[in-house]
Amino acid sequence: MTRDALHFAFSRDDNEIDHIPLAEITNSGIMKDAEHGGTRASFSGPRRNSVSLASHGLYTIHIATENDGYNSGRVYYLQAESNEINDRLLLAIQENSKAARKRKASRNIWQRAQRRLNEWFNSTPVQAFVIAVISLNFGVTILQTQLINHESHSGSESDSSLWDRLNIAFVLFFLAELAINAFANWYVPFVSNPWNLFDALVIMSSLLLALIPGQSVGLKTSLQVRCSIWAFCFQQHQSLSKAH
């Protein structure tokens, strides 16, 4: 028995002939000889013949499996060398099966949440909103650059504070976007996308710059680079989509 499955093999043979995923065990318990009578128990593959068990007065462990699972709802009957071993084996099966079902339920909840969030994140309204914010960020960056470099403009402390607050708001928005994208596509789909890695690097750099006083120019520049690259990638993506 491993963490996730109960494996079967004949004596003096290390080759597995069947196994039961512990998370797919629906019921298990002890049966007396009279309860299963001439029942034949299987230690072979789903489409192979089963093997008879000689009772010799021992208890029999029965294991029921999910109808739509790996074992297609088959019921297994097991006997150990003694009833004491049967008891220990049954307890181990029940405990490990319960733990496996909890792990499976947890994975299912995670996967359902990922799937729903992925569908929402990639929906047209959400993507349109993200594009709008990125475009706004790009426009604000250009406006800020022009005002700062304009010879007749003398920036006051209130102006500088306003730009800083706007830039930090954009960074926090993109950080939230990155977090949602990472959760919805974790793990391989996210890290295998070079744009996601670049996006994460720029956003984290921008966040660090936002936390350092007097770094608004560096923050502005990093966000401007991100917007420019994003616009280029989006244009390329649209071109490829139209080509197909």
C-alpha positions as CSV (number, residue, x, y, z in Angstrom):
1,M,0.0,0.0,0.0
2,T,1.3,3.4,-0.9
3,R,0.0,6.9,-0.1
4,D,-2.5,6.9,-3.0
5,A,-3.2,3.2,-3.9
6,L,-3.5,-0.3,-2.8
7,H,-1.4,-2.5,-5.0
8,F,-1.7,-6.3,-5.7
9,A,0.8,-8.8,-6.8
10,F,1.2,-12.6,-6.5
11,S,3.6,-14.1,-3.9
12,R,7.2,-14.0,-4.9
13,D,6.4,-11.7,-7.8
14,D,7.1,-8.0,-7.8
15,N,5.0,-7.3,-10.9
16,E,1.8,-5.5,-10.1
17,I,-1.3,-7.2,-11.5
18,D,-3.9,-4.6,-10.3
19,H,-4.3,-1.7,-7.9
20,I,-7.1,0.3,-6.3
21,P,-6.8,4.1,-6.0
22,L,-7.5,4.7,-2.3
23,A,-9.5,7.9,-3.1
24,E,-11.9,5.7,-5.1
25,I,-12.8,3.3,-2.3
26,T,-16.5,3.8,-1.4
27,N,-16.8,1.2,1.3
28,S,-14.7,-1.4,3.1
29,G,-15.3,-3.8,6.0
30,I,-15.2,-7.3,7.3
31,M,-17.4,-10.2,6.0
32,K,-17.9,-13.6,7.6
33,D,-17.5,-16.7,5.4
34,A,-21.3,-17.2,5.2
35,E,-21.7,-13.6,3.9
36,H,-19.7,-14.1,0.7
37,G,-19.9,-17.8,0.3
38,G,-18.6,-18.8,-3.1
39,T,-17.8,-15.2,-4.1
40,R,-14.8,-14.9,-6.3
41,A,-12.5,-12.1,-5.6
42,S,-10.3,-10.4,-8.2
43,F,-6.6,-9.7,-8.1
44,S,-6.3,-9.2,-11.8
45,G,-6.9,-6.5,-14.3
46,P,-10.4,-5.1,-15.1
47,R,-10.9,-7.4,-18.0
48,R,-9.2,-10.6,-16.7
49,N,-10.6,-13.5,-14.9
50,S,-10.8,-13.4,-11.1
51,V,-9.2,-15.7,-8.6
52,S,-11.0,-17.8,-6.0
53,L,-10.3,-17.4,-2.3
54,A,-10.2,-20.3,0.2
55,S,-11.6,-19.0,3.5
56,H,-10.1,-21.4,6.1
57,G,-12.2,-19.7,8.7
58,L,-10.7,-16.3,8.2
59,Y,-12.5,-13.1,7.9
60,T,-12.8,-11.6,4.5
61,I,-12.2,-7.9,3.8
62,H,-14.5,-6.5,1.1
63,I,-13.6,-3.3,-0.8
64,A,-16.1,-1.5,-3.0
65,T,-14.9,1.0,-5.6
66,E,-16.4,3.9,-7.5
67,N,-18.5,2.9,-10.6
68,D,-16.8,5.5,-12.8
69,G,-13.4,5.1,-11.3
70,Y,-10.3,3.1,-12.4
71,N,-11.8,-0.2,-11.1
72,S,-15.2,0.4,-12.7
73,G,-17.2,-0.3,-9.5
74,R,-15.7,-3.8,-8.9
75,V,-15.8,-5.2,-5.4
76,Y,-12.6,-6.8,-4.1
77,Y,-12.4,-9.5,-1.4
78,L,-9.1,-9.9,0.5
79,Q,-7.8,-12.4,3.1
80,A,-4.6,-12.2,5.0
81,E,-2.9,-15.1,6.9
82,S,-4.7,-14.4,10.1
83,N,-7.7,-12.4,11.4
84,E,-5.3,-10.1,13.4
85,I,-3.5,-9.2,10.1
86,N,-6.9,-8.7,8.5
87,D,-7.9,-6.2,11.2
88,R,-4.7,-4.2,10.9
89,L,-5.0,-4.3,7.1
90,L,-8.6,-3.1,7.1
91,L,-7.8,-0.3,9.6
92,A,-4.9,0.8,7.4
93,I,-7.1,0.7,4.3
94,Q,-9.8,2.8,5.9
95,E,-7.5,5.4,7.4
96,N,-5.5,5.8,4.2
97,S,-8.6,5.8,2.0
98,K,-10.1,8.6,4.2
99,A,-7.0,10.7,3.9
100,A,-6.8,10.1,0.1
101,R,-10.4,11.2,-0.3
102,K,-9.7,14.4,1.6
103,R,-6.7,15.1,-0.6
104,K,-8.8,14.5,-3.7
105,A,-11.6,16.7,-2.5
106,S,-9.1,19.5,-1.8
107,R,-7.6,19.1,-5.3
108,N,-11.1,19.2,-6.8
109,I,-12.0,22.4,-5.0
110,W,-8.7,24.0,-6.1
111,Q,-9.2,22.9,-9.7
112,R,-12.8,24.1,-9.9
113,A,-11.8,27.5,-8.5
114,Q,-8.9,27.7,-11.0
115,R,-11.2,26.8,-13.9
116,R,-13.9,29.3,-13.0
117,L,-11.4,32.1,-12.3
118,N,-9.6,31.3,-15.6
119,E,-12.9,31.6,-17.5
120,W,-13.7,34.8,-15.8
121,F,-10.2,36.3,-16.3
122,N,-10.2,35.5,-20.0
123,S,-13.7,36.7,-20.7
124,T,-14.1,39.5,-23.1
125,P,-15.4,42.1,-20.6
126,V,-12.5,41.5,-18.1
127,Q,-9.8,41.5,-20.8
128,A,-11.3,44.7,-22.3
129,F,-11.2,46.4,-18.8
130,V,-7.5,45.3,-18.4
131,I,-6.7,46.7,-21.9
132,A,-8.4,50.0,-20.9
133,V,-6.4,50.3,-17.7
134,I,-3.2,49.6,-19.5
135,S,-4.0,52.2,-22.1
136,L,-4.9,54.7,-19.4
137,N,-1.6,53.9,-17.7
138,F,0.3,54.4,-20.9
139,G,-1.5,57.8,-21.5
140,V,-0.8,59.0,-18.0
141,T,2.8,58.0,-18.3
142,I,3.2,60.0,-21.5
143,L,1.3,63.0,-20.0
144,Q,3.6,62.9,-16.9
145,T,6.7,62.8,-19.0
146,Q,5.6,65.8,-21.1
147,L,4.7,67.9,-18.1
148,I,7.9,67.1,-16.3
149,N,10.1,67.9,-19.3
150,H,8.1,71.1,-20.3
151,E,10.3,74.1,-19.8
152,S,7.5,76.4,-18.7
153,H,6.1,73.9,-16.2
154,S,7.2,74.1,-12.6
155,G,6.0,71.0,-10.8
156,S,4.7,71.6,-7.3
157,E,4.8,69.1,-4.4
158,S,1.1,68.5,-4.8
159,D,1.6,67.6,-8.5
160,S,4.4,65.2,-7.7
161,S,2.3,63.6,-5.0
162,L,-0.6,63.1,-7.4
163,W,1.6,61.4,-10.0
164,D,3.1,59.1,-7.3
165,R,-0.4,58.1,-6.1
166,L,-1.5,57.4,-9.6
167,N,1.5,55.3,-10.4
168,I,1.2,53.3,-7.2
169,A,-2.5,52.7,-8.0
170,F,-1.5,51.3,-11.4
171,V,1.1,49.1,-9.8
172,L,-1.4,47.7,-7.3
173,F,-3.9,47.0,-10.1
174,F,-1.3,45.2,-12.2
175,L,-0.1,43.3,-9.2
176,A,-3.7,42.1,-8.6
177,E,-4.0,41.2,-12.3
178,L,-0.8,39.2,-12.0
179,A,-1.9,37.3,-8.9
180,I,-5.2,36.4,-10.5
181,N,-3.5,35.2,-13.7
182,A,-1.0,33.2,-11.7
183,F,-3.7,31.4,-9.6
184,A,-5.9,30.8,-12.7
185,N,-3.0,29.2,-14.7
186,W,-0.8,27.8,-12.0
187,Y,1.7,26.1,-12.5
188,V,3.0,25.1,-15.9
189,P,0.7,27.2,-18.1
190,F,1.8,30.3,-16.2
191,V,5.6,29.8,-15.9
192,S,5.9,28.5,-19.4
193,N,4.6,31.8,-20.8
194,P,7.6,34.2,-21.3
195,W,5.3,37.2,-21.1
196,N,4.0,36.2,-17.7
197,L,7.6,36.0,-16.4
198,F,8.5,39.4,-17.9
199,D,5.3,40.8,-16.5
200,A,6.0,39.5,-13.0
201,L,9.6,40.9,-13.2
202,V,8.5,44.4,-14.2
203,I,5.6,44.6,-11.7
204,M,7.8,43.5,-8.8
205,S,10.4,46.0,-9.8
206,S,7.8,48.7,-10.1
207,L,6.4,47.7,-6.6
208,L,9.9,48.0,-5.1
209,L,10.5,51.4,-6.7
210,A,7.1,52.6,-5.4
211,L,8.2,51.8,-1.9
212,I,11.4,53.8,-2.2
213,P,10.9,57.6,-1.7
214,G,11.9,59.8,-4.6
215,Q,11.8,57.1,-7.2
216,S,8.8,58.2,-9.2
217,V,10.8,58.7,-12.4
218,G,12.1,55.2,-12.3
219,L,8.6,53.9,-11.5
220,K,7.2,55.8,-14.4
221,T,9.9,54.5,-16.8
222,S,9.4,50.8,-15.8
223,L,5.6,51.1,-16.3
224,Q,6.1,52.8,-19.6
225,V,8.4,50.0,-20.7
226,R,5.7,47.5,-19.6
227,C,3.0,49.3,-21.5
228,S,5.1,49.5,-24.7
229,I,6.0,45.8,-24.6
230,W,2.4,44.9,-23.8
231,A,1.1,46.9,-26.7
232,F,3.5,45.3,-29.1
233,C,2.7,41.8,-27.9
234,F,-1.0,42.5,-28.1
235,Q,-0.6,43.8,-31.7
236,Q,1.3,40.7,-32.6
237,H,-1.3,38.5,-31.0
238,Q,-4.1,40.2,-32.9
239,S,-2.2,39.9,-36.2
240,L,-1.7,36.1,-35.7
241,S,-5.3,35.7,-34.7
242,K,-6.5,37.4,-37.9
243,A,-4.1,35.3,-40.0
244,H,-5.6,32.1,-38.6
